[in-house]
Amino acid sequence: MRLWHKIQYGLLVGFCKAIGMLPYRVLYYGMVDVIYFFIYTLGRYRTSVVRDNLRRSFPDRSPEELKTVERKFYKHLSEIFVDTVTMCSISRKEIEQRFRFVNFREQEQRMEGKTWICAMAHYGSWEYTTNYKLFTDHDVAAVYRPLHNKAFDQFYHYARSRFGTRPVPMNDIAKEIIRAEKERKKPLAVALIADQTPPFHEIHHWFRFLNQPTPFFMGTEKLARKFRLPVYFLHIRKIKRGYYQAEFIEIYNGTDSVEPYEITNRYAARLEEMIRESPELWLWSHKRWKHKPPANAGLDKSCSSKPNA
């Protein structure tokens, strides 16, 4: 990392540590409201993207209902900014209280001695999920796409690894799984966020998701099928500002024979179910549907209705 990037990184971490020391009410009420004003009321950050995504995803909802979801989303997005800042200073005790895994003991028993995949999404507070290492004997690998800005890339690496989680570039995760299987020292829990849009040249199948044809990254399915790994969906619920709980739900047991795209189909169904439960908690500002399917594209029409297929 170059000197300028080291300076940027030091300033960024120092700023976040200082801000993170402020009291909860200052952060999650005072600061969140200020951020909300700047990104939504004043800045109108990606409002056209958010509105278009909501309108096409929920065609049965009135303009007033969609406006309510929009406002709640921007309020939640402001909270996510605060969550990220606090990752540099939050204590073990506090993050255990802020993000609780309600069935982690059962999950540890099920996955004892096994490498497995936790299928996640940009929903709730995904950064706080890195605290799972505090509850498990597994090594925990958080798959990520390296950022071009080296200072921010190092910042996220530091914030996500404070409690023992290892950030692993997406191109290296297969090697990590092979290493874990060969060494047999500690099994690996692989955290994969799979709800972003893949590059067009990587799209081979389209799913019916939130009322529209949608491509998904196939990494979770490819790893699960290749290495016979169980896959569990992480269903997140928000308790109040800055507080969440999550539940592991099986979508593939690692042994059954499944058709191509079926694991991704189940993931998409669970994700849609979770989004419909509290739509404001998903990242609507992402350009999720920027690619359109060709006329002859394969399209799975069942994922919206069969979460436990």
N, C-alpha and C positions, 0 to 999 in steps of 0.2 A: 504494500500500500504506500503510495507516494505521501510526501510530507504534508501537502495540502489536504489530502484525504484523511490523514491522521489527525490533523488539526480540526477538521470538520467533525470527525468521529468523536474526539474528546469533548468538543463543545456540545455536541448533540447529547451525549451521555450525561455530561454534567448538568445541562439544562433539564433533562428529563428526571434526573435524580432529585434536583432541587424542587421541581414542580410536584413530583410524586410524594414529597414529604408533607404537603398541605393536608389539612383535615378532609375527611370524606365529604362533608357537606359543601365545603368550598370547591372541591373538585367536581362532584357529581351534580351539583345544583348551580353554583355560581359559574364555574368555568364551562360546564356543558351548555348553559344558556348563552354564554358569550360566543362560544364556537358556533352554536346553532344560528345565532343572529348573523354571523359573518358568512357561513357557508350556504345558508338557505335564504334568510330574509334579505340580506344585502348582496351576497355573491352569486346566488342562484346556481350553485355548483351542479352541473349536469342535470338540471331539472327536466330538460327535454328528453333525455335518455330515460330518466326515472319514470316520467309520465307515460312515455310510449311503452315501456316494459310493463307497467302496471295495467295500462289500458288493454294490451293484447293478452295479458295473463289472466285478467279477471273481466271478461267482456260482459258478464252478468251483473256487475256492480255499478251503482250509480256514480256520476261525477263527484257527488258529495262524499260518498264512501271512499272513493279512490283518493280524494284530497286528504281525507283523514289519515289513510295509510301513508300517504306521501309525507305529511308533517311528522307522523310518528317515526317514519324511517329516518328523516334527517335529524330528529332528536336522538335516535339510537346511534346513528353514525357519529354524532358528536361525542357520545359516550364511548364509542370504540376508540376514538382518538385519545381520550383520557385513559382508557384501559391500556393502550399501547405505551403511553408515557409512563404509567405506573409500573410497567414490567421491569423497569430498571432499578426500582427501589422497594417494591412490595416484599414484605416478609413472608417466610414460609407459612406461619400461622395465619396471616391474613389471606393469602391466596387459597389456602385450604378452606377457609370460610367463604370466600367469594365464589369459588367454582368447585362444586361438590359432584362427585360421581356416585350416584345413589346406589348402584349395584356393582361397585368395583370388587367387593369381596367375592361375589358369585363369578364375576368375570375372571378373577385371578384363579379361582378353582377350576373353571372350565378350560383356561388356557395354560394351566400348569405344564411347564416344559415345552410349550408350543410357540412357534413364531406365528403371528397373526397380523391382520390388517384392520386398522380403525378407519373406516370411510367417513370423511368429514365434509363440511361445506363452509362457505363464508356466511355463517349464520350465528347469531348470538355473539359471544366473545371468543372467537377462534384462537386468539393469542393466549388466552388464559388456559387453554387446554394443555399447554406444555407442562402444567403442574402435575400431570398424571404420573410422572416419574416418582413423585412423592408417595404414591400409593402402590407401587408395583416393584417386584424383583426383576422384571424384564428390563433389558436395555430398551430405550425408547428413541426411535428415529423419526424426526419430523421432516418429511420430504418437502423441499422448496425449490423454487426457480431462482437462481442467483440474480441479483439486481446489477444493472450497469453501473450505478453509482456505488463505488467501493465503500464510501463512508456509511451510507445507509445499509448496505449489505452487511457490513461488520456490526452495525448497530443492532439489526434484527438477529444476527447470529448470537450476539452477546445476550440480548433480552430473552431469547428463546431457550438458551442453554443454562440459565442461572440455576435451575433446579435439577439439572442432570440430563435433560433431553438433549440429544445430539441432532442438530440440523444437518441433513444430508441432501446434497444436490440431486435433483430428480434423475440425472443420468447415471448416478452412482448407486442407486438404491438396490438394484439387482445384485451388485457385488456385495453389498452389506448383508443381504439375505443369505447369499451363498456362504459368506464368511461365518455368519451365525450358525448355519446348519453344519458346516464342517467342524468348527471349533467346539461346538456342543457345550460351551461354558454357560452362556446365558441366552435364553431365547430372546427374540426381538419383537417388540410391538411397533408396527409401522403406521405412522399417522399420515394419511393422504387426503388432501383437499382436492376434490375432483369435480367441482361444479363450474369451473371456468370454461371458456370457449377454446377448443383446440384449433391449431392452425388449419386452414382449409385443406391442405394436402394430407393431413392426418385423419380426416373425416371419412369413415367407411360405412357409417350407419347413422340413421336418424331415429330419434325416439319421440313419441308424443308426450310432451312435458309442458304443463301449464298452458294447455290448449294450442300448442304450436310445435312444429317440427324442430327438434333440438339435438345438436350433437354433444357428446360428452367425451372427455378424455378417457381412454380405455386402459390406462395404466393399472388401475386397481384390478380389473378383470384379468389382464394379461399376467400380472404377478400371481394372483390367486390360482389361476388355472395352471400356470407353469410349475409353481412350487407347492401346489395343493394346500393353500393357506386358508384358514377360516377368515371370513370377513364380517365385521360387525359395524353397523351404522351407529353413529353417535347422535342421538336425539337430544337436543338442547332446549331447555325451557328457561325463561328469564323470571326471576323472583322479584327483583326490584332493580333500581339503577346500580350497576356494578356487581350484581349478585346473580348467579346462575346455578342450575343443576343439570346433570346430563345422565343419560341412560344408554347402555350398550344393548343394541338389538341385532340379533343374528340375521344376516341375509345370505350367508353361504357357509356351510359347515366344513368345507375343505376336502370332503371325500365324495360327495354325490357327483354323479355325472350331470353336467348341465349343458344346454345348447349355447352356441356362441351368442353373446350379447345379453344373456339372461342375468348374469350378476350385475351388470350395469343397469339393466332394466329394473331390477329390484332396488338398487341404490336410488335410481331416479324416482321410483314410486315412493320410497320412504322420504326422500327429500321434498317431493311435492306435498306429501301429507304434513310434514313439519312446517313448510312454508304457509300452507293454508291455515294452520293452527294459529300462527302469529306472523303474518306477512311482513310486518315492519322490521323484523329481525334479519331479513336476508339482504344481501348487497345488491340492491336494485340499480345502483349507479354504474355497475359494470355493463359494458355493451355485449350482453349475453347472446343476442340474436343477430349479430352483424353478418353471419353467413346464411345464405338461403339454399335449400336443397335443390338439386337438379330434378327434372321431371321423373327420372327413373330411379330415384333414391329409395333405398330400403327404409321402411318406416314401421317401427314397432308401435302399435296402437294400444297396447295393453298396460303400459307402465303406470298410467294414472289410476288404474283400478285394481292392481294386484301387488300390493306391497309385500305379501308373504308367498309369492308364487313358488 
